[in-house]
């Protein structure tokens, strides 16, 4: 008889590979981490690894997918909170993502080192698609609520959400490039603050929200990452 897999155990085992990979990326770096390192940490066989992942890059994709899960969970929690106005929901979402990145700072710093490489272009594109698919409907609900509250003046909540999510992804890419440029000392922290401020202004215009309603640039976080 064929062996029956326990779905819960199967998921937990796969998650264990992702847990170890994320930790090893942080302490060793992605390039230095090998599949054998992961196997040694889990006392697992190559067969077990290849049951879940077909390559080291596929394991990286799983780590990135987990990041998407965190982002989507944050927006879902904010979007479904009945006690918050639309601007408050956006503020909770953005502050939650910022706090998560701050808490995972060492891991994010190691990930940045390999994130922009041509080898990982497919991973980046999958991240973009995953975030777009999962965040756009949630963002549309927030925009729709803000329009009904008379705070936003977006003509079409669905279209506004599509553009807003695209801008958020664009800001993430720009922030990565600015971080690398700051490390090379080719931009100043003031320039970083100015660029992010432009994106916040663009968010407000897409939403039809009053200028400054999304708050000022969080300069404390900028200094934490860029100084």
Secondary structure, DSSP 8 states (H G I E B T S, - for coil): ------HHHHHHHHHHHHHHHHHHHHHH-TTT--HHHHHHHHT--HHHHHHH-SSHHHHHHHHHHHHHHHHHHHHHHHHT-TTS-HHHHHHHHHHHHHHHHHHTHHHHHHHHHHHTSGGGHHHHHHHHHHHHHHHHHHHHHHHHHHHHTTS---S-HHHHHHHHHHHHHHHHHHHHHHHHHHHTTSS-HHHHHHHHHHHHHHHHHHHT--TTTT----HHHHHHHH-
